[in-house]
Amino acid sequence: MKEKEFSIRDIFTGNYSIPIYQRAYAWGDKEIETLVDDIYDYYSLGINQNYYIGSLVVHKDNNDLENVIDGQQRLTTLSLLICYLKNESDYKDLVQDIYVNLNFESRKRSTDIFKHLKKNYEKVIDESNELVDGYRILKKKLKSEKYDKEYFRYLIDNVILIKNELPRDTDLNHYFEIMNNRGEQLEKHEIVKAHLLGLLDESDDIGRKVIAEVWNACQRLDKYVQIGFNPIIRGKIFSETWDEFIPKDYSSMKEMFEEVNGNGNSFLQSKTIDEIIQLGYSDKRQNEKSQNDDDDTGRYHSIINFPNFLLHVLKLFKGDSFDWRNESEGISLDDKKLVYQFETHIKNDKHVEGFVYLLLKTRYVFDNYVIKTDNMNDATEDNSNWSLHKPYKLTSGRSKKLSPRNTFYRDKYTQEIVVKIESMFQVTDPRQIYKSFLFGILRILNSWIDNKDDKQLVNQLICFAKERFNALTVDGTVYDSGVDTPNYVFNFLDFVLWYQQVIEGKEFEIKASEFEFKYRNSVEHFYPQNPNQAENHKRLDDKFLNNFGNLCIMARRHNSLRSNLMPSAKIKEFSSTSQSLKFELMEKLAKQNDDWNVTEIILHGTEMKKLLSEFIS
């Protein structure tokens, strides 16, 4: 196999074809924005070194057409990016000599759409097509001023793909079989675990075992952390009811393990350090389910993975501050830098001990007070069945098991408010690398957990949500920015509408009690940008079209398919689906006035801005 490095500028010297057996282009907001921002994060370090974004595997046919075997999603995204730069950016000169050639075998429409995106994008920009969706996502993302000429110069010349060309006589069926059966590499969080153990004194055998046991219990985010400990040590750490966190520091936690071990109840069989950190050892122990445990593994899905959770705890350990205006400051949440950041900030045994204690405490807090998705009886389309459950010991005769119930089971309003605020943040920032809101919430919870005043927690979370809104709306014109209006503004408005009707009793005549936050991630014009003028529908002036009163937030699949429908048609189309509360108010006003035009837009926009202003103040 020939292997060679190519910059983005040079990778497009080939003529590529996407074979029919490859799936259609499927990248959405999450994947595209991750690629763009990962490149930006490395570019912003200022070291001007190449950044590698993966491999492209191709197989040439007899006509020298390069069939893309692996990496087509990334290559297609880069092709769309070059199209955008050529079509609509201020940096056309950077890409004038780059020609993207991409053919979709047996997908004539995709091939035709792509040809238009290269030369006549206006003809297809409102089409319902996955390639057009990708182009629009890139366009919206790359409008930000931070993506300047030097960024694009770096992207084109310093971002590298490793291109692997398979020999012409390669048996592709055999190649795919090998690729599917290849082994997994050692994960980065296991390297971090080895680093922590290596910093302890060799004579501290109990300490090593404690850290290994805590780590093993914490790394499975699909089960409550209590299940990771045997019932004896569980009763020490989490009280006899299994639902409190008792240790005050690392020393007291270590004493609990020593006490149990000293009574002949070995919490961890004697193992060498190499065996403790061995890949797979932890999973084997944790999967040995006690007959007294109600193991809900698989029922709950965490909003982050374990490497990302480790970075949140590291930020807490280092005492990073939080400011919505500079939310990315401090330790990065990018798990590509996981090992480096631990090697930089955890340097001795005292650091290890403090971090591991905080790891277990934060995991307890995370389990009990941060939302998860609950797969039981989940009827949602987008995995947004939010739950906030706390495990406790359920005793029936001689049987004892962990059983979940609502965290704030004594106060349904506190339960609902916490779920609403956290799910509001989650649907706004679903990507782990930018989930800074979770760090802010964990800071609040780790401090609050010592007092557990429910009213205080609600007040702190509402203030936290208001602070983000204030940081976004310092410039009052942000409301009327059309599709560039931040998603959080719409989600926060939905929270305010829900809160005032359900909690405070104000009546908006909307179905607030049934409302749930879902992944509505596309800003929509209620009166469309491009109405059907053949039906005598006029295009509105931009100042009305992009006014906050004419905007709402929807799932991308709804927006891309029906964006040019008139308001009355949108109401008919979506009245039976779960939409935002702002959409419901727009629907109500349109029906009340039997119209949706400039008058309704200004009236609704003014009312919503006033509502937000009064809630904030």
C-alpha positions as CSV (number, residue, x, y, z in Angstrom):
1,M,0.0,0.0,0.0
2,K,1.4,3.4,-1.0
3,E,1.1,6.0,1.8
4,K,1.7,9.7,1.4
5,E,0.9,12.9,3.1
6,F,-1.2,15.5,1.3
7,S,-2.3,19.0,2.2
8,I,-5.9,20.1,1.5
9,R,-4.5,22.0,-1.4
10,D,-2.9,19.0,-2.9
11,I,-5.4,16.3,-2.0
12,F,-7.8,17.6,-4.7
13,T,-5.4,16.9,-7.6
14,G,-7.1,13.5,-7.9
15,N,-10.5,12.6,-9.5
16,Y,-12.5,10.8,-6.8
17,S,-15.6,8.6,-6.9
18,I,-17.8,7.5,-4.1
19,P,-18.7,3.9,-4.8
20,I,-22.3,2.8,-4.6
21,Y,-21.6,0.5,-1.6
22,Q,-20.6,3.6,0.5
23,R,-23.4,5.2,2.5
24,A,-24.7,8.6,1.5
25,Y,-23.1,11.7,3.0
26,A,-24.3,11.8,6.6
27,W,-22.3,14.4,8.5
28,G,-24.4,17.0,10.3
29,D,-23.8,19.9,12.7
30,K,-21.8,17.9,15.3
31,E,-19.3,16.3,12.9
32,I,-18.8,19.3,10.7
33,E,-18.4,21.8,13.5
34,T,-16.0,19.4,15.3
35,L,-13.7,19.2,12.3
36,V,-13.7,23.0,11.8
37,D,-13.1,23.8,15.4
38,D,-10.5,21.0,16.0
39,I,-8.4,22.6,13.2
40,Y,-9.0,26.1,14.7
41,D,-7.9,24.9,18.2
42,Y,-4.6,23.6,16.8
43,Y,-4.1,26.7,14.5
44,S,-4.7,29.0,17.5
45,L,-1.7,27.5,19.4
46,G,0.4,29.6,17.0
47,I,3.1,26.8,16.5
48,N,2.5,26.7,12.8
49,Q,2.9,22.9,12.6
50,N,1.0,20.5,10.4
51,Y,-2.3,19.1,11.8
52,Y,-3.3,15.6,10.8
53,I,-7.0,14.9,10.4
54,G,-6.9,11.2,9.5
55,S,-6.5,9.0,6.5
56,L,-8.0,8.6,3.0
57,V,-7.9,5.1,1.5
58,V,-8.4,4.9,-2.2
59,H,-8.4,2.2,-4.9
60,K,-7.7,3.2,-8.5
61,D,-9.7,1.6,-11.3
62,N,-8.5,1.0,-14.8
63,N,-9.4,4.6,-15.8
64,D,-7.3,6.0,-12.9
65,L,-10.5,7.1,-11.2
66,E,-9.8,6.9,-7.4
67,N,-12.6,5.1,-5.6
68,V,-12.8,6.2,-2.0
69,I,-12.7,3.2,0.3
70,D,-12.4,4.9,3.6
71,G,-12.6,8.6,4.6
72,Q,-15.4,9.7,2.2
73,Q,-17.3,11.7,4.9
74,R,-14.2,13.8,5.6
75,L,-13.3,14.2,2.0
76,T,-16.8,15.3,1.0
77,T,-16.9,17.9,3.9
78,L,-13.6,19.3,2.7
79,S,-14.9,19.5,-0.8
80,L,-18.0,21.4,0.3
81,L,-15.7,23.7,2.3
82,I,-13.6,24.5,-0.8
83,C,-16.9,25.2,-2.7
84,Y,-18.0,27.6,0.0
85,L,-14.7,29.5,-0.1
86,K,-14.9,29.8,-3.8
87,N,-18.5,30.8,-3.9
88,E,-19.2,33.2,-1.0
89,S,-16.1,33.9,1.1
90,D,-13.8,36.9,1.1
91,Y,-10.8,34.5,0.5
92,K,-11.5,33.3,-3.0
93,D,-7.9,34.0,-4.0
94,L,-6.6,31.3,-1.6
95,V,-8.5,28.6,-3.4
96,Q,-8.6,29.8,-7.0
97,D,-6.2,27.1,-8.1
98,I,-8.0,24.2,-6.3
99,Y,-10.5,22.2,-8.3
100,V,-12.6,19.6,-6.5
101,N,-13.7,16.6,-8.5
102,L,-16.1,14.3,-6.8
103,N,-18.5,11.8,-8.4
104,F,-21.1,9.7,-6.7
105,E,-21.4,6.4,-8.4
106,S,-25.0,5.5,-9.3
107,R,-26.2,8.6,-7.4
108,K,-27.0,11.0,-10.3
109,R,-28.8,13.5,-8.1
110,S,-25.9,13.8,-5.7
111,T,-23.5,14.2,-8.5
112,D,-25.6,16.9,-10.2
113,I,-26.1,18.8,-6.9
114,F,-22.4,18.8,-6.2
115,K,-21.7,20.2,-9.7
116,H,-24.1,23.1,-9.0
117,L,-22.5,23.7,-5.6
118,K,-19.2,24.1,-7.5
119,K,-20.4,26.7,-10.0
120,N,-24.1,27.7,-9.6
121,Y,-24.8,27.2,-5.9
122,E,-27.8,29.6,-5.9
123,K,-29.8,27.1,-8.0
124,V,-29.7,24.4,-5.3
125,I,-29.1,26.2,-2.1
126,D,-32.7,25.7,-1.0
127,E,-32.9,22.1,-2.1
128,S,-33.6,19.3,0.4
129,N,-30.4,17.3,0.1
130,E,-27.7,16.1,2.5
131,L,-24.9,17.8,0.5
132,V,-26.7,21.2,0.5
133,D,-27.3,20.7,4.3
134,G,-23.6,20.3,4.8
135,Y,-22.8,23.3,2.7
136,R,-25.3,25.4,4.7
137,I,-23.8,24.2,8.0
138,L,-20.3,25.2,6.8
139,K,-21.6,28.6,5.6
140,K,-23.2,29.4,8.9
141,K,-20.2,28.2,10.9
142,L,-17.5,29.9,8.9
143,K,-19.1,33.3,8.9
144,S,-17.6,33.9,12.4
145,E,-14.9,36.6,12.3
146,K,-12.4,34.3,14.1
147,Y,-12.1,32.2,11.0
148,D,-9.9,34.8,9.2
149,K,-7.6,34.6,6.2
150,E,-4.7,33.2,8.2
151,Y,-6.9,30.4,9.5
152,F,-8.0,29.4,6.0
153,R,-4.4,29.7,4.7
154,Y,-3.4,27.3,7.6
155,L,-6.3,25.0,6.8
156,I,-5.4,24.7,3.1
157,D,-1.6,24.3,3.5
158,N,-1.0,22.8,6.9
159,V,-3.9,20.4,7.5
160,I,-2.8,17.0,6.3
161,L,-4.5,13.8,5.2
162,I,-2.6,10.6,5.0
163,K,-3.6,9.1,1.6
164,N,-3.3,5.4,1.3
165,E,-3.5,3.9,-2.2
166,L,-4.3,0.2,-2.4
167,P,-2.6,-1.9,-5.1
168,R,-4.8,-2.4,-8.2
169,D,-4.9,-6.1,-7.6
170,T,-6.2,-5.8,-4.0
171,D,-9.1,-8.1,-3.0
172,L,-11.4,-5.5,-1.6
173,N,-13.6,-8.1,0.2
174,H,-10.6,-9.4,2.0
175,Y,-9.5,-5.8,2.8
176,F,-12.8,-5.0,4.4
177,E,-12.7,-8.2,6.4
178,I,-9.3,-7.3,7.8
179,M,-10.5,-3.7,8.6
180,N,-13.5,-5.0,10.5
181,N,-11.6,-7.5,12.6
182,R,-8.6,-5.3,13.6
183,G,-7.9,-4.9,17.3
184,E,-8.6,-1.9,19.5
185,Q,-5.8,0.3,20.7
186,L,-5.1,1.1,24.4
187,E,-7.4,4.0,25.3
188,K,-6.0,7.3,26.5
189,H,-7.8,7.2,29.9
190,E,-6.0,3.9,30.6
191,I,-2.6,5.7,29.9
192,V,-3.7,8.4,32.4
193,K,-4.5,5.8,35.0
194,A,-1.1,4.3,34.6
195,H,0.4,7.8,34.9
196,L,-1.4,8.3,38.2
197,L,-0.4,5.0,39.7
198,G,3.2,5.6,38.6
199,L,3.4,8.8,40.8
200,L,2.6,6.9,44.0
201,D,5.3,5.6,46.3
202,E,6.1,2.0,45.6
203,S,5.5,1.1,49.2
204,D,1.9,2.5,49.2
205,D,0.2,-0.7,48.2
206,I,-3.1,0.2,49.7
207,G,-3.1,3.6,48.0
208,R,-2.5,1.9,44.6
209,K,-5.4,-0.5,45.2
210,V,-7.7,2.3,46.4
211,I,-7.0,4.3,43.3
212,A,-7.4,1.4,40.9
213,E,-10.7,0.5,42.6
214,V,-12.1,4.0,42.5
215,W,-11.0,4.4,38.9
216,N,-12.7,1.1,37.8
217,A,-15.9,2.1,39.5
218,C,-16.0,5.6,38.0
219,Q,-15.2,4.7,34.4
220,R,-18.5,3.0,33.6
221,L,-20.9,6.0,33.1
222,D,-23.8,3.8,32.1
223,K,-24.2,2.5,35.6
224,Y,-24.4,4.1,39.1
225,V,-20.9,4.4,40.7
226,Q,-22.1,2.5,43.8
227,I,-22.5,-0.7,41.7
228,G,-18.8,-0.6,41.0
229,F,-18.0,-1.4,44.7
230,N,-18.8,-4.5,46.7
231,P,-21.6,-4.0,49.2
232,I,-19.2,-3.8,52.3
233,I,-17.1,-0.9,51.0
234,R,-20.2,0.6,49.4
235,G,-21.8,0.9,52.9
236,K,-18.7,2.8,54.2
237,I,-18.4,5.3,51.3
238,F,-22.1,5.9,50.6
239,S,-23.6,5.2,54.0
240,E,-25.8,2.3,55.1
241,T,-28.6,3.6,52.8
242,W,-26.1,3.8,49.8
243,D,-27.2,7.2,48.8
244,E,-24.9,9.7,50.6
245,F,-21.2,10.5,50.1
246,I,-19.4,10.2,53.4
247,P,-15.6,10.7,52.9
248,K,-14.4,14.3,53.5
249,D,-11.0,13.9,51.9
250,Y,-8.7,11.3,50.4
251,S,-7.3,10.2,53.8
252,S,-10.8,9.4,55.2
253,M,-11.6,7.5,52.0
254,K,-8.4,5.5,52.2
255,E,-9.1,4.7,55.9
256,M,-12.5,3.1,54.9
257,F,-10.7,0.8,52.5
258,E,-8.1,0.0,55.1
259,E,-10.7,-0.8,57.7
260,V,-12.6,-3.2,55.4
261,N,-9.3,-4.8,54.2
262,G,-8.1,-5.2,57.8
263,N,-11.2,-7.1,58.8
264,G,-10.4,-9.8,56.3
265,N,-12.9,-8.5,53.7
266,S,-10.4,-7.9,50.9
267,F,-11.9,-5.3,48.6
268,L,-9.4,-6.1,45.9
269,Q,-7.6,-9.4,45.4
270,S,-3.8,-9.1,45.6
271,K,-2.6,-8.0,42.1
272,T,0.6,-6.5,40.8
273,I,0.5,-3.0,39.5
274,D,0.9,-4.3,35.9
275,E,-2.1,-6.5,36.4
276,I,-4.2,-3.7,38.0
277,I,-3.7,-1.3,35.0
278,Q,-4.0,-4.1,32.4
279,L,-6.6,-3.5,29.7
280,G,-9.8,-5.4,30.4
281,Y,-9.1,-6.2,34.0
282,S,-11.4,-3.5,35.3
283,D,-14.2,-4.5,33.0
284,K,-14.0,-8.1,34.1
285,R,-14.3,-7.3,37.8
286,Q,-17.1,-4.8,37.2
287,N,-19.1,-7.1,35.1
288,E,-19.2,-9.6,38.0
289,K,-22.7,-8.6,39.1
290,S,-23.7,-9.2,42.7
291,Q,-26.9,-11.0,43.2
292,N,-28.0,-8.1,45.5
293,D,-27.4,-5.5,42.9
294,D,-30.1,-4.1,40.6
295,D,-27.8,-3.3,37.8
296,D,-29.4,-0.8,35.4
297,T,-26.4,-0.9,33.0
298,G,-27.7,0.0,29.6
299,R,-30.8,1.8,30.8
300,Y,-29.1,5.2,31.1
301,H,-26.9,7.0,28.7
302,S,-24.6,9.7,29.9
303,I,-24.3,13.1,28.1
304,I,-20.5,12.7,28.1
305,N,-17.9,9.9,28.0
306,F,-15.4,9.0,30.6
307,P,-12.3,10.9,29.1
308,N,-14.4,14.0,28.9
309,F,-15.6,13.5,32.5
310,L,-11.9,13.2,33.6
311,L,-11.2,16.6,32.0
312,H,-14.1,18.2,33.9
313,V,-12.8,16.8,37.2
314,L,-9.2,18.0,36.3
315,K,-10.6,21.5,35.7
316,L,-12.3,21.4,39.1
317,F,-9.1,20.1,40.7
318,K,-7.0,22.9,39.2
319,G,-9.6,25.5,40.4
320,D,-10.4,26.8,36.9
321,S,-12.7,29.8,37.1
322,F,-15.8,30.2,34.9
323,D,-17.0,33.2,32.9
324,W,-19.5,32.9,30.1
325,R,-17.6,35.5,28.1
326,N,-14.4,33.4,28.3
327,E,-15.9,29.9,28.8
328,S,-13.0,28.1,26.9
329,E,-10.3,29.4,29.2
330,G,-8.2,27.0,31.3
331,I,-7.9,23.3,30.8
332,S,-9.4,22.2,27.4
333,L,-12.3,19.7,27.2
334,D,-10.7,18.2,24.1
335,D,-9.9,14.6,25.0
336,K,-7.3,14.5,22.2
337,K,-5.2,16.4,24.8
338,L,-6.1,14.1,27.7
339,V,-2.8,12.5,28.4
340,Y,-0.8,15.7,27.9
341,Q,-3.0,17.7,30.3
342,F,-2.7,15.1,33.1
343,E,1.0,14.8,32.7
344,T,1.2,18.7,32.9
345,H,-1.0,19.2,35.9
346,I,-0.8,16.0,38.0
347,K,2.9,15.7,39.0
348,N,3.2,14.1,42.4
349,D,1.5,11.7,44.9
350,K,-0.4,14.5,46.6
351,H,-1.9,15.6,43.3
352,V,-2.9,12.1,42.6
353,E,-4.6,11.6,46.0
354,G,-6.5,14.9,45.8
355,F,-7.6,14.2,42.2
356,V,-8.9,10.7,42.9
357,Y,-10.9,11.8,45.9
358,L,-12.5,14.6,43.8
359,L,-13.0,12.1,41.0
360,L,-15.2,9.9,43.2
361,K,-17.1,12.8,44.8
362,T,-17.8,14.4,41.4
363,R,-18.9,11.1,40.0
364,Y,-21.4,10.8,42.9
365,V,-22.6,14.3,42.2
366,F,-22.8,13.7,38.5
367,D,-24.9,10.5,39.0
368,N,-27.4,12.1,41.3
369,Y,-27.8,15.7,40.0
370,V,-26.9,15.7,36.3
371,I,-29.4,14.6,33.7
372,K,-29.1,11.3,31.7
373,T,-31.2,9.9,29.0
374,D,-33.4,7.1,30.1
375,N,-34.0,4.3,27.5
376,M,-36.9,2.8,29.4
377,N,-40.2,3.6,27.7
378,D,-38.3,6.1,25.4
379,A,-40.6,7.2,22.6
380,T,-38.4,10.2,21.6
381,E,-37.0,10.5,18.1
382,D,-33.7,12.2,19.2
383,N,-32.8,10.4,22.4
384,S,-34.0,13.2,24.6
385,N,-35.9,11.2,27.2
386,W,-34.3,13.2,30.1
387,S,-34.1,11.7,33.6
388,L,-32.7,12.8,36.9
389,H,-32.7,9.7,39.2
390,K,-30.9,9.0,42.4
391,P,-30.2,5.4,43.5
392,Y,-31.0,4.2,47.0
393,K,-31.0,0.9,48.9
394,L,-34.2,-1.0,48.6
395,T,-34.6,-3.7,51.2
396,S,-37.2,-6.5,50.8
397,G,-36.8,-9.3,53.3
398,R,-33.2,-10.5,53.1
399,S,-32.6,-9.0,49.6
400,K,-30.9,-5.6,49.2
401,K,-30.5,-3.9,45.9
402,L,-30.0,-0.4,44.3
403,S,-33.2,1.1,43.0
404,P,-33.6,4.5,41.3
405,R,-36.1,7.3,42.1
406,N,-36.4,11.0,41.2
407,T,-33.5,12.9,42.8
408,F,-35.9,15.5,44.3
409,Y,-38.7,13.1,44.9
410,R,-40.1,15.2,47.7
411,D,-40.4,18.3,45.5
412,K,-41.6,17.8,42.0
413,Y,-41.1,21.5,41.0
414,T,-37.4,21.4,42.0
415,Q,-37.1,18.2,40.0
416,E,-38.7,19.8,37.0
417,I,-36.7,23.0,37.1
418,V,-33.3,21.3,37.4
419,V,-34.2,18.9,34.5
420,K,-35.4,21.8,32.3
421,I,-32.3,23.9,32.9
422,E,-29.8,21.1,32.4
423,S,-31.6,19.8,29.3
424,M,-31.8,23.4,27.9
425,F,-28.0,23.6,28.1
426,Q,-27.5,20.1,26.7
427,V,-29.6,20.6,23.5
428,T,-27.8,23.9,23.0
429,D,-24.3,22.4,23.3
430,P,-24.5,18.6,22.6
431,R,-20.9,18.3,21.6
432,Q,-18.6,17.2,24.4
433,I,-15.6,19.4,23.6
434,Y,-17.7,22.6,24.0
435,K,-19.8,21.4,27.0
436,S,-18.4,24.1,29.3
437,F,-21.9,24.5,30.8
438,L,-21.4,21.2,32.5
439,F,-18.2,22.4,34.1
440,G,-20.1,25.4,35.5
441,I,-22.9,23.2,36.8
442,L,-20.4,20.7,38.4
443,R,-18.7,23.7,40.2
444,I,-22.1,24.7,41.6
445,L,-23.0,21.2,42.6
446,N,-19.7,20.3,44.2
447,S,-20.0,23.3,46.5
448,W,-23.7,23.0,47.1
449,I,-23.6,19.2,48.0
450,D,-22.3,20.0,51.5
451,N,-25.5,21.9,52.4
452,K,-28.2,20.5,50.0
453,D,-30.6,23.5,50.2
454,D,-32.9,22.8,47.3
455,K,-34.1,26.4,47.0
456,Q,-30.5,27.6,46.9
457,L,-29.7,25.2,44.1
458,V,-32.6,26.3,42.0
459,N,-31.6,30.0,42.5
460,Q,-28.0,29.3,41.5
461,L,-29.0,27.4,38.4
462,I,-31.4,30.1,37.2
463,C,-28.7,32.7,37.8
464,F,-26.2,30.6,35.9
465,A,-28.7,30.4,32.9
466,K,-29.3,34.2,33.1
467,E,-25.6,34.9,33.1
468,R,-25.2,33.1,29.8
469,F,-28.1,34.9,28.3
470,N,-26.6,38.3,29.4
471,A,-23.2,37.4,28.0
472,L,-24.8,36.6,24.6
473,T,-27.1,39.7,24.5
474,V,-24.7,42.5,25.6
475,D,-25.2,43.7,22.0
476,G,-29.0,44.0,21.8
477,T,-28.9,43.5,18.0
478,V,-28.1,39.8,18.5
479,Y,-31.9,39.1,18.6
480,D,-32.5,40.2,15.0
481,S,-29.7,38.3,13.3
482,G,-31.8,35.9,11.3
483,V,-30.3,32.4,11.2
484,D,-27.2,33.7,13.0
485,T,-29.2,34.4,16.2
486,P,-27.7,32.1,18.9
487,N,-29.7,28.9,19.6
488,Y,-29.4,29.6,23.3
489,V,-31.6,32.7,23.0
490,F,-34.5,30.6,21.7
491,N,-34.0,27.8,24.3
492,F,-33.7,30.3,27.1
493,L,-37.0,32.0,26.0
494,D,-38.7,28.6,26.0
495,F,-37.4,28.0,29.5
496,V,-38.8,31.4,30.6
497,L,-42.2,30.7,29.0
498,W,-42.3,27.2,30.7
499,Y,-41.2,28.6,34.1
500,Q,-43.6,31.5,34.1
501,Q,-46.6,29.3,33.2
502,V,-45.9,26.1,35.1
503,I,-44.1,27.4,38.1
504,E,-45.4,31.0,38.5
505,G,-48.9,30.4,37.1
506,K,-48.8,33.0,34.3
507,E,-51.1,32.0,31.5
508,F,-49.8,32.1,27.9
509,E,-52.4,29.6,26.6
510,I,-49.6,27.2,25.4
511,K,-49.0,23.6,26.3
512,A,-46.1,24.4,28.6
513,S,-46.7,21.5,31.0
514,E,-46.1,19.1,28.1
515,F,-43.0,20.9,26.8
516,E,-39.6,19.1,26.7
517,F,-36.2,20.4,25.4
518,K,-35.3,18.5,22.2
519,Y,-32.5,18.9,19.7
520,R,-34.0,21.8,17.8
521,N,-30.8,23.1,16.3
522,S,-31.8,25.1,13.2
523,V,-33.1,28.6,13.2
524,E,-36.2,29.0,11.0
525,H,-37.9,32.0,9.4
526,F,-41.6,31.7,10.1
527,Y,-42.4,33.9,7.1
528,P,-40.0,32.3,4.6
529,Q,-36.9,33.8,3.1
530,N,-37.9,32.6,-0.4
531,P,-41.7,32.6,-0.6
532,N,-43.4,31.3,-3.8
533,Q,-43.9,34.6,-5.7
534,A,-46.0,32.8,-8.3
535,E,-48.7,32.6,-5.6
536,N,-48.3,36.3,-5.0
537,H,-46.3,35.9,-1.8
538,K,-43.8,38.8,-1.6
539,R,-40.4,38.6,-0.1
540,L,-40.1,40.6,3.1
541,D,-37.5,43.3,3.7
542,D,-34.5,41.8,5.6
543,K,-35.1,43.9,8.7
544,F,-38.5,42.2,9.1
545,L,-37.5,38.8,7.8
546,N,-34.6,38.6,10.3
547,N,-36.5,40.1,13.2
548,F,-36.6,38.1,16.4
549,G,-40.4,38.0,16.0
550,N,-40.1,36.0,12.8
551,L,-37.7,33.5,14.1
552,C,-38.0,30.2,15.9
553,I,-35.9,27.1,16.4
554,M,-36.7,23.7,14.9
555,A,-35.1,20.3,14.3
556,R,-33.0,20.5,11.2
557,R,-35.0,17.7,9.5
558,H,-38.1,19.9,9.7
559,N,-36.4,23.1,8.6
560,S,-34.5,21.7,5.6
561,L,-37.6,20.0,4.2
562,R,-40.2,22.8,4.7
563,S,-38.3,26.0,5.0
564,N,-40.1,27.8,2.2
565,L,-43.6,27.0,3.3
566,M,-45.8,30.0,4.3
567,P,-46.7,30.3,8.0
568,S,-50.2,28.9,7.5
569,A,-48.7,25.8,5.8
570,K,-46.1,25.4,8.5
571,I,-48.8,25.6,11.2
572,K,-50.7,22.8,9.5
573,E,-47.6,20.8,9.0
574,F,-46.2,21.0,12.5
575,S,-49.3,21.5,14.8
576,S,-49.2,17.8,15.7
577,T,-45.4,17.7,16.4
578,S,-43.4,18.7,19.4
579,Q,-42.3,22.3,18.6
580,S,-40.9,25.1,20.7
581,L,-43.1,27.2,22.9
582,K,-42.2,30.3,20.9
583,F,-43.5,28.5,17.8
584,E,-46.8,27.9,19.7
585,L,-47.1,31.6,20.5
586,M,-46.4,32.5,16.8
587,E,-49.0,29.9,15.7
588,K,-51.5,31.4,18.2
589,L,-51.0,35.0,17.0
590,A,-51.2,34.0,13.3
591,K,-54.5,32.2,13.9
592,Q,-55.8,35.1,16.0
593,N,-55.1,37.7,13.3
594,D,-55.6,35.3,10.4
595,D,-52.3,36.5,9.0
596,W,-48.6,36.6,9.6
597,N,-46.8,39.6,8.3
598,V,-44.9,42.7,9.4
599,T,-47.5,43.7,12.0
600,E,-47.5,40.3,13.7
601,I,-43.7,40.0,13.5
602,I,-43.1,43.3,15.2
603,L,-45.7,42.7,17.8
604,H,-44.5,39.2,18.7
605,G,-40.8,40.3,18.7
606,T,-41.5,43.2,21.0
607,E,-43.4,41.1,23.4
608,M,-40.8,38.4,23.6
609,K,-37.9,40.8,24.1
610,K,-39.9,42.5,26.9
611,L,-40.6,39.2,28.5
612,L,-36.9,38.2,28.5
613,S,-35.9,41.6,29.8
614,E,-38.3,41.5,32.7
615,F,-37.3,37.9,33.7
616,I,-33.6,38.8,33.6
617,S,-34.1,42.0,35.7
